[in-house]
Amino acid sequence: MASSSAHHATGWAAGVIAAAVVTHAGAGGPWHLWTALAFVAGVAGGTAPDWLEVAWWTKKRRLWITHRTLTHWGVGWIALLVVSYRAIGHSPFAAPAFGLACGGVIHLLADWPNPLGVPWIARRHSLNWWNSGHCDLLVVGASWIAAWFVAIHGTPHGWQMGAIEQWWQRSVVAFG
């Protein structure tokens, strides 16, 4: 798992990515409202898999879901990413949902190299590259390079979510 500060920093990068995608899709809305909502939701999404586990309705704020289980499930976050991307420009909820999904996916990517891993499909998978809190600069740097690329260049010409869906289907076979 990346540190809390790394998840916050990657969340800001996710917000930039989400805002750029919404803007490049031409769905920023009046006063760029949807762009701003996508950005804010992306920042929140960077830590969402962790704060969604907390039972906010109790005084002790205990976990109501075991850490890195349902809220870290890759299929759910990628499904939200794909569905919300396809709805951008058609639904007022699409831009913030896309931002939240961007943040959630980046959170999972930051947790993936840890030995505990992430439940992408049915079981946990780990890249097993480093222990918790190590190499945060690498994770944060990679997310900000991606944010810079998307913000400056937009999505590459001809890039569609269909390509991500194809990658996901190949990944299901490889890691499932």
Number of C-alpha atoms within 10 A of each C-alpha: 24 26 15 14 13 23 29 20 22 32 33 25 28 35 31 28 29 34 31 25 24 29 20 16 14 13 21 22 14 8 8 15 13 24 27 22 24 33 30 22 28 34 27 24 32 32 24 22 23 19 15 17 20 17 14 13 8 10 7 9 11 12 15 12 14 10 15 19 16 15 20 25 21 21 17 16 22 20 13 21 23 17 15 22 23 16 15 22 18 12 11 13 15 24 32 26 24 35 37 32 31 30 36 35 28 25 27 26 19 26 25 23 23 21 17 17 21 24 21 23 15 12 12 19 18 17 13 12 12 15 14 15 15 15 17 20 13 12 21 23 16 15 22 20 12 16 23 16 15 19 18 10 12 18 16 9 7 6 10 13 13 11 11 14 14 11 11 14 12 12 13 14 8 8 13 14
